[in-house]
């Protein structure tokens, strides 16, 4: 009985180590990526009131006002880097609470690194939310 229990525990631990905490969705569409990876905190409308937002230590930024806060300029390249975990995350965000999707987005599939494509599509979608 003890051996069976130990074997079961070892098998469960091995399975947990091989499983990815988050899986990539098949779509490369910005809205689909946003809904899957961003909306839980930022909300479907991007205003920072997603269902997970109240549980976070820091307030979730309103993504619909990025361009307004940047004097009318939308910071495409900066947002792409931010999503991919490049650059100074703490200075830009205030904390490391936000999951950085770079490692997940950059997972190589079919010999392609589609990380930048995913980040760019999310940013393009966020740009459509400006001023809403």
C-alpha positions in Angstrom: 0.0 0.0 0.0 2.8 2.4 0.9 4.6 1.7 -2.3 1.5 2.3 -4.4 0.9 5.6 -2.6 4.5 6.7 -3.2 4.3 5.7 -6.8 1.1 7.7 -7.2 2.6 10.8 -5.6 5.7 10.5 -7.8 3.6 10.2 -10.9 1.5 13.1 -10.0 4.5 15.3 -9.3 6.1 14.3 -12.6 2.9 15.1 -14.5 2.7 18.5 -12.8 6.2 19.4 -13.8 5.6 18.6 -17.5 2.3 20.6 -17.7 2.4 24.2 -18.7 0.6 26.6 -16.4 -1.0 28.4 -19.4 -1.5 27.1 -22.9 -1.4 29.1 -26.1 -4.7 29.6 -27.9 -4.6 28.7 -31.6 -5.8 32.1 -32.8 -3.4 34.9 -33.6 -6.2 37.5 -33.7 -5.7 40.4 -31.4 -9.1 40.4 -29.9 -9.0 36.6 -29.2 -5.5 37.0 -27.5 -6.8 39.9 -25.5 -9.8 38.0 -24.3 -7.7 35.0 -23.3 -4.8 36.7 -21.6 -5.8 40.3 -20.7 -9.5 40.6 -20.1 -9.6 38.8 -16.7 -7.8 41.8 -15.2 -8.3 44.7 -17.7 -11.9 43.8 -18.5 -13.5 43.1 -21.9 -13.8 46.9 -22.4 -10.2 47.6 -21.3 -11.1 49.9 -18.5 -9.3 47.9 -15.8 -12.4 46.4 -14.1 -12.0 42.7 -15.0 -13.2 40.0 -12.6 -9.7 39.4 -11.2 -9.0 43.1 -10.7 -10.4 43.5 -7.1 -8.1 40.7 -5.9 -4.9 42.4 -7.0 -2.7 44.6 -4.8 -2.4 47.4 -7.3 -5.1 49.0 -9.4 -5.3 47.7 -13.0 -4.7 50.5 -15.6 -7.4 51.6 -17.9 -6.1 50.6 -21.4 -8.6 52.9 -23.2 -6.7 56.0 -22.1 -3.1 55.1 -23.1 -3.1 57.4 -26.1 -4.6 60.2 -24.1 -2.1 59.8 -21.3 0.7 59.9 -23.9 -0.3 63.3 -25.5 -2.2 61.7 -28.4 0.6 59.2 -29.3 0.0 55.5 -29.1 3.3 53.8 -27.8 3.1 50.6 -30.0 6.7 49.5 -29.6 6.8 50.2 -25.9 3.6 48.1 -25.3 5.0 45.3 -27.4 8.2 45.2 -25.3 6.1 45.4 -22.1 3.9 42.5 -23.0 7.0 40.4 -24.0 8.7 41.2 -20.7 11.5 43.3 -22.2 12.7 46.6 -20.8 12.1 48.0 -17.3 8.7 46.4 -16.3 8.7 47.8 -12.7 9.2 51.4 -13.8 6.5 51.1 -16.4 4.0 49.1 -14.4 4.7 49.9 -10.7 4.8 46.2 -9.8 5.5 42.7 -11.1 1.9 41.6 -10.5 1.0 41.6 -14.1 1.8 38.3 -15.9 4.4 39.0 -18.6 3.3 36.9 -21.5 6.7 36.9 -23.3 7.8 33.3 -22.3 4.4 31.9 -23.2 3.9 34.0 -26.4 7.5 33.1 -27.6 6.9 29.4 -27.2 8.3 28.0 -30.5 5.7 26.1 -32.5 6.2 24.4 -35.8 9.7 26.0 -35.9 8.3 29.5 -35.6 8.6 32.1 -32.8 5.3 33.9 -33.1 5.8 35.9 -29.9 6.2 39.3 -31.5 3.2 38.5 -33.8 1.0 37.8 -30.7 2.2 40.9 -28.9 1.8 43.1 -31.9 -1.8 41.8 -32.5 -2.7 42.4 -28.8 -1.3 46.0 -29.1 -3.2 46.6 -32.3 -6.4 45.5 -30.6 -5.7 47.7 -27.6 -5.2 50.6 -30.0 -8.8 50.1 -31.2 -10.0 50.6 -27.6 -8.6 54.1 -27.3 -11.1 56.8 -26.5 -14.0 54.3 -25.7 
